[in-house]
Amino acid sequence: MSCSLLGGAFALVVQAGLGTGALATLLYKRMSERPRRPWLVWFFDASKQAWAGMLQHCVNLAFGVLFASGGNGASECAWYLTNFSISIVCGIFLLWAAMKAYRQVVEQYQLTLLRSGEYGNPPSWKPWLAQLLVWGFISAGEKLLTGIVVILPLHSSLDRFSSWLEQPLVPYPNAELVLVMVIAPVLLNILFFWVVDNLVMRKRAKDREDEGFGGEEDKPLLVEEWPSVGRGGSRKAIRLDET
């Protein structure tokens, strides 16, 4: 009996473990940030990754079932791990290049609604939704490009390699499922989600200045209220770099 990605309740529990591991990575990253993003901003950033991750997970499942349909080579699980690993290695570089070009366009044409990681003050769902759709499109494009350029041309070689790699685990399909759907992806996701979170989170004003964007007008304002005699008070807008 070969390892199956959609083989009953156990496979679903294993897939839930994969999602839990990805969420734990993002939570740990937020807790280690200085300064920390507000919870709502973190949720907006994390949900973009969750949406893109779900899309890519579904594609990896489909590829795993499709490429293993012949029954003579690697199993669905082996193909899933192969697709996943290639997506991680190639995806980081492709997404970095795509986000760099994306930020160039956003800053050049002042598309503030699409400025990644910025959702207004207070945070609004409109820029989040726009960025969610764009990020899903970019991630799907990365997966499509990886499949066309890397996976399909090397299909035969990858099938032989995956089949050889999984031989020790063939008698233990459940153990193989846990390995390829939880253990290996969680380890790879720690790197992937950590790096990608840096791509989708807000770029601070100093970072944009270093890339040639923005200036004084990009620096957020604080409003300082000075006490005065009588009614009301005087208010003075100061920039964060002056505090």
Kinemage of the C-alpha trace (Angstrom):
@kinemage 1
@onewidth
@group {chain A} dominant
@subgroup {mainchain}
@vectorlist {calphas} color= white
{ca met a 1} P 0.000 0.000 0.000
{ca ser a 2} L 1.527 3.308 -1.107
{ca cys a 3} L 1.330 6.576 0.789
{ca ser a 4} L -1.788 8.594 -0.100
{ca leu a 5} L -2.307 12.314 0.432
{ca leu a 6} L -6.093 12.084 0.694
{ca gly a 7} L -6.360 8.719 2.401
{ca gly a 8} L -8.980 9.241 5.093
{ca ala a 9} L -9.136 10.978 8.465
{ca phe a 10} L -5.470 10.445 9.301
{ca ala a 11} L -4.383 12.394 6.223
{ca leu a 12} L -6.705 15.273 7.155
{ca val a 13} L -5.314 15.382 10.693
{ca val a 14} L -1.792 15.455 9.275
{ca gln a 15} L -2.696 18.356 6.973
{ca ala a 16} L -4.137 20.236 9.961
{ca gly a 17} L -0.789 19.729 11.689
{ca leu a 18} L 0.934 21.351 8.725
{ca gly a 19} L -1.259 24.445 9.044
{ca thr a 20} L -0.717 24.590 12.796
{ca gly a 21} L 3.050 24.532 12.340
{ca ala a 22} L 2.908 27.410 9.842
{ca leu a 23} L 0.723 29.473 12.192
{ca ala a 24} L 3.059 28.790 15.123
{ca thr a 25} L 6.001 30.088 13.073
{ca leu a 26} L 4.241 33.392 12.367
{ca leu a 27} L 3.168 33.759 15.998
{ca tyr a 28} L 6.710 33.180 17.226
{ca lys a 29} L 8.048 35.689 14.701
{ca arg a 30} L 5.617 38.338 15.925
{ca met a 31} L 6.571 37.728 19.550
{ca ser a 32} L 10.250 38.164 18.682
{ca glu a 33} L 9.760 41.423 16.739
{ca arg a 34} L 10.945 44.745 18.102
{ca pro a 35} L 8.737 46.712 17.810
{ca arg a 36} L 5.844 44.284 17.495
{ca arg a 37} L 3.105 44.786 14.955
{ca pro a 38} L -0.374 45.334 16.392
{ca trp a 39} L -2.440 42.150 16.419
{ca leu a 40} L -4.773 43.347 13.671
{ca val a 41} L -1.870 44.300 11.388
{ca trp a 42} L -0.214 40.961 12.125
{ca phe a 43} L -3.485 39.174 11.281
{ca phe a 44} L -3.732 41.034 7.967
{ca asp a 45} L -0.130 40.079 7.097
{ca ala a 46} L -0.533 36.472 8.258
{ca ser a 47} L -3.829 35.983 6.431
{ca lys a 48} L -2.164 36.931 3.146
{ca gln a 49} L 0.366 34.182 3.702
{ca ala a 50} L -2.359 31.746 4.762
{ca trp a 51} L -4.325 32.463 1.575
{ca ala a 52} L -1.277 32.027 -0.647
{ca gly a 53} L -0.160 28.968 1.331
{ca met a 54} L -3.564 27.343 0.908
{ca leu a 55} L -3.457 27.933 -2.832
{ca gln a 56} L 0.011 26.438 -3.100
{ca his a 57} L -0.922 23.535 -0.835
{ca cys a 58} L -3.842 22.673 -3.113
{ca val a 59} L -1.586 22.858 -6.164
{ca asn a 60} L 0.989 20.603 -4.488
{ca leu a 61} L -1.756 18.116 -3.625
{ca ala a 62} L -2.999 18.162 -7.207
{ca phe a 63} L 0.525 17.735 -8.588
{ca gly a 64} L 1.211 14.895 -6.163
{ca val a 65} L -1.924 12.988 -7.180
{ca leu a 66} L -1.439 13.736 -10.885
{ca phe a 67} L 2.243 12.816 -11.137
{ca ala a 68} L 1.745 9.614 -9.126
{ca ser a 69} L -1.288 8.502 -11.141
{ca gly a 70} L 0.786 6.172 -13.319
{ca gly a 71} L 1.496 3.978 -10.307
{ca asn a 72} L 4.961 2.911 -11.480
{ca gly a 73} L 7.101 5.576 -9.850
{ca ala a 74} L 7.068 7.693 -6.735
{ca ser a 75} L 3.978 7.834 -4.521
{ca glu a 76} L 1.708 10.841 -4.005
{ca cys a 77} L 3.504 11.681 -0.757
{ca ala a 78} L 6.937 11.588 -2.360
{ca trp a 79} L 5.749 13.859 -5.150
{ca tyr a 80} L 4.168 16.245 -2.670
{ca leu a 81} L 7.453 16.644 -0.811
{ca thr a 82} L 9.326 17.072 -4.095
{ca asn a 83} L 6.958 19.803 -5.278
{ca phe a 84} L 7.006 21.452 -1.872
{ca ser a 85} L 10.806 21.493 -1.650
{ca ile a 86} L 11.191 22.932 -5.145
{ca ser a 87} L 8.589 25.591 -4.363
{ca ile a 88} L 10.454 26.618 -1.217
{ca val a 89} L 13.866 26.825 -2.852
{ca cys a 90} L 12.745 28.536 -6.052
{ca gly a 91} L 9.839 30.397 -4.492
{ca ile a 92} L 11.890 32.497 -2.098
{ca phe a 93} L 13.957 33.971 -4.929
{ca leu a 94} L 11.011 34.401 -7.317
{ca leu a 95} L 8.812 36.026 -4.661
{ca trp a 96} L 11.651 38.312 -3.566
{ca ala a 97} L 12.135 39.487 -7.175
{ca ala a 98} L 8.376 39.838 -7.709
{ca met a 99} L 7.894 41.860 -4.517
{ca lys a 100} L 10.829 44.111 -5.372
{ca ala a 101} L 9.277 44.899 -8.762
{ca tyr a 102} L 5.849 45.239 -7.142
{ca arg a 103} L 7.118 47.803 -4.635
{ca gln a 104} L 8.820 49.749 -7.422
{ca val a 105} L 5.512 50.042 -9.293
{ca val a 106} L 3.513 50.881 -6.158
{ca glu a 107} L 5.899 53.651 -5.111
{ca gln a 108} L 6.360 55.041 -8.626
{ca tyr a 109} L 2.622 55.438 -9.214
{ca gln a 110} L 1.757 56.121 -5.544
{ca leu a 111} L -0.684 53.212 -5.300
{ca thr a 112} L -1.036 53.598 -1.543
{ca leu a 113} L -3.866 51.070 -1.354
{ca leu a 114} L -1.441 48.387 -2.557
{ca arg a 115} L 1.528 49.350 -0.376
{ca ser a 116} L 2.304 45.985 1.193
{ca gly a 117} L 1.734 45.755 4.930
{ca glu a 118} L 0.107 49.192 5.238
{ca tyr a 119} L -3.615 49.199 5.936
{ca gly a 120} L -4.359 52.755 7.046
{ca asn a 121} L -4.866 54.256 10.481
{ca pro a 122} L -6.940 52.689 11.869
{ca pro a 123} L -6.333 49.537 9.787
{ca ser a 124} L -9.010 49.003 7.142
{ca trp a 125} L -10.149 45.854 5.343
{ca lys a 126} L -10.083 47.518 1.889
{ca pro a 127} L -6.274 47.715 1.436
{ca trp a 128} L -5.983 44.316 3.110
{ca leu a 129} L -8.376 42.731 0.607
{ca ala a 130} L -6.640 44.383 -2.356
{ca gln a 131} L -3.237 43.199 -1.131
{ca leu a 132} L -4.627 39.728 -0.383
{ca leu a 133} L -5.769 39.307 -3.988
{ca val a 134} L -2.497 40.656 -5.379
{ca trp a 135} L -0.397 38.426 -3.122
{ca gly a 136} L -2.455 35.374 -4.089
{ca phe a 137} L -1.931 36.207 -7.759
{ca ile a 138} L 1.837 36.627 -7.255
{ca ser a 139} L 2.116 33.344 -5.324
{ca ala a 140} L 0.052 31.449 -7.900
{ca gly a 141} L 2.226 32.893 -10.655
{ca glu a 142} L 5.355 31.769 -8.813
{ca lys a 143} L 3.988 28.225 -8.529
{ca leu a 144} L 2.964 28.153 -12.201
{ca leu a 145} L 6.374 29.406 -13.306
{ca thr a 146} L 8.166 26.860 -11.113
{ca gly a 147} L 6.027 24.059 -12.502
{ca ile a 148} L 6.606 25.027 -16.144
{ca val a 149} L 10.319 25.830 -15.892
{ca val a 150} L 11.516 23.236 -13.344
{ca ile a 151} L 9.075 20.444 -12.496
{ca leu a 152} L 7.631 19.491 -15.898
{ca pro a 153} L 10.955 19.453 -17.824
{ca leu a 154} L 12.592 17.374 -15.052
{ca his a 155} L 9.573 15.168 -14.374
{ca ser a 156} L 11.209 11.821 -15.224
{ca ser a 157} L 14.386 12.527 -13.266
{ca leu a 158} L 12.449 13.853 -10.281
{ca asp a 159} L 10.182 10.786 -10.332
{ca arg a 160} L 13.148 8.409 -10.213
{ca phe a 161} L 14.849 10.402 -7.476
{ca ser a 162} L 11.669 10.652 -5.376
{ca ser a 163} L 11.001 6.932 -5.784
{ca trp a 164} L 14.532 6.071 -4.660
{ca leu a 165} L 14.348 8.484 -1.724
{ca glu a 166} L 11.139 7.047 -0.295
{ca gln a 167} L 12.121 3.359 -0.521
{ca pro a 168} L 12.947 2.962 3.202
{ca leu a 169} L 9.491 4.287 4.114
{ca val a 170} L 7.373 2.349 1.609
{ca pro a 171} L 6.372 -0.313 4.212
{ca tyr a 172} L 5.233 2.476 6.578
{ca pro a 173} L 2.819 4.721 4.632
{ca asn a 174} L 1.488 6.548 7.709
{ca ala a 175} L 4.997 7.369 8.892
{ca glu a 176} L 5.848 8.608 5.397
{ca leu a 177} L 2.728 10.774 5.370
{ca val a 178} L 3.707 12.417 8.665
{ca leu a 179} L 7.239 12.972 7.400
{ca val a 180} L 6.292 14.567 4.073
{ca met a 181} L 3.232 16.492 5.297
{ca val a 182} L 4.336 17.682 8.761
{ca ile a 183} L 7.967 17.214 9.762
{ca ala a 184} L 9.724 18.208 6.535
{ca pro a 185} L 7.242 20.984 5.578
{ca val a 186} L 7.326 22.517 9.075
{ca leu a 187} L 11.122 22.698 8.971
{ca leu a 188} L 11.052 24.208 5.477
{ca asn a 189} L 8.149 26.504 6.353
{ca ile a 190} L 10.071 28.016 9.251
{ca leu a 191} L 12.465 29.449 6.674
{ca phe a 192} L 9.836 30.173 4.022
{ca phe a 193} L 7.220 31.894 6.193
{ca trp a 194} L 9.883 33.855 8.088
{ca val a 195} L 11.365 35.239 4.865
{ca val a 196} L 8.027 35.805 3.137
{ca asp a 197} L 6.613 37.574 6.203
{ca asn a 198} L 9.419 40.081 5.837
{ca leu a 199} L 8.363 40.582 2.220
{ca val a 200} L 4.691 41.257 2.934
{ca met a 201} L 5.005 43.245 6.177
{ca arg a 202} L 5.165 47.016 6.195
{ca lys a 203} L 8.379 48.607 4.915
{ca arg a 204} L 9.351 51.365 7.318
{ca ala a 205} L 10.111 54.835 6.059
{ca lys a 206} L 13.862 54.402 6.452
{ca asp a 207} L 13.787 51.243 4.323
{ca arg a 208} L 11.944 53.065 1.551
{ca glu a 209} L 14.395 55.973 1.711
{ca asp a 210} L 17.286 53.518 1.333
{ca glu a 211} L 15.602 52.235 -1.842
{ca gly a 212} L 15.094 55.762 -3.140
{ca phe a 213} L 11.430 56.105 -2.186
{ca gly a 214} L 9.697 58.531 0.100
{ca gly a 215} L 11.157 61.074 2.389
{ca glu a 216} L 9.921 63.297 5.128
{ca glu a 217} L 6.314 62.923 4.035
{ca asp a 218} L 6.484 59.151 4.588
{ca lys a 219} L 7.353 59.428 8.252
{ca pro a 220} L 4.329 58.888 10.474
{ca leu a 221} L 3.177 61.742 12.643
{ca leu a 222} L 2.445 61.784 16.329
{ca val a 223} L 0.269 64.481 17.802
{ca glu a 224} L 1.566 65.947 21.022
{ca glu a 225} L -0.845 67.953 23.161
{ca trp a 226} L 0.614 70.659 25.345
{ca pro a 227} L -1.266 71.787 28.444
{ca ser a 228} L -2.252 75.437 28.606
{ca val a 229} L -4.085 77.747 30.917
{ca gly a 230} L -7.800 77.973 30.262
{ca arg a 231} L -9.882 75.858 27.948
{ca gly a 232} L -8.386 73.441 25.444
{ca gly a 233} L -4.735 73.187 24.692
{ca ser a 234} L -2.244 73.588 21.905
{ca arg a 235} L -1.441 70.694 19.591
{ca lys a 236} L 1.792 70.194 17.751
{ca ala a 237} L 2.498 67.575 15.070
{ca ile a 238} L 5.929 66.050 15.394
{ca arg a 239} L 7.624 63.353 13.355
{ca leu a 240} L 8.753 60.089 14.860
{ca asp a 241} L 12.382 60.797 14.074
{ca glu a 242} L 12.165 63.920 16.250
{ca thr a 243} L 11.071 61.999 19.351
